[in-house]
């Protein structure tokens, strides 16, 4: 990583409010999803794109209430390689916090969230890792930042769960991280308390090859069948 990227990374993550702002975004996602499932029926089986767009719509309609009034939520924004200027992919959700004024010298703060549907079966749990988490870990996305997010939309399925379905899905993802993708034990999803009164928030920590900063991925598992369990 060149000196410019190192400097930019320090500017981003050493800001004391940076992770607080990201937690506000995650909380807005949870609250918007709660309103979504209260207001609309037949979410199950919808495409990932539609679920994501509905979530963004409910966030935008309540931004002031959620304390993210000035934040800009975009879908399918391009990730552009800073060296080649080529597009390397498209983010599911990009959140931008504009500069405080037209004359500010600070950089805009940007956050990325990837979304996946989960039903408890192997194929979608693997896709959550391969086509979600690994896009951050491999540095395809946001090397300059040390925080990013994953949303798992939990669908109905015929799978029989012995305990809590989200807990079993997380356990299976962790098992695959270790036994299939040969990650370290330290990279497993751990329960997070960053969002008050929400029981399905997790965090995982990863080292990257080029970027010197450790990566923290926040994971939200949003059940499209049951209430999200957070108060508005």
Order of alpha helices (4+ residues) and beta strands (2+ residues): alpha-alpha-alpha-alpha-beta-beta-beta-alpha-alpha-beta-alpha-beta-beta-beta
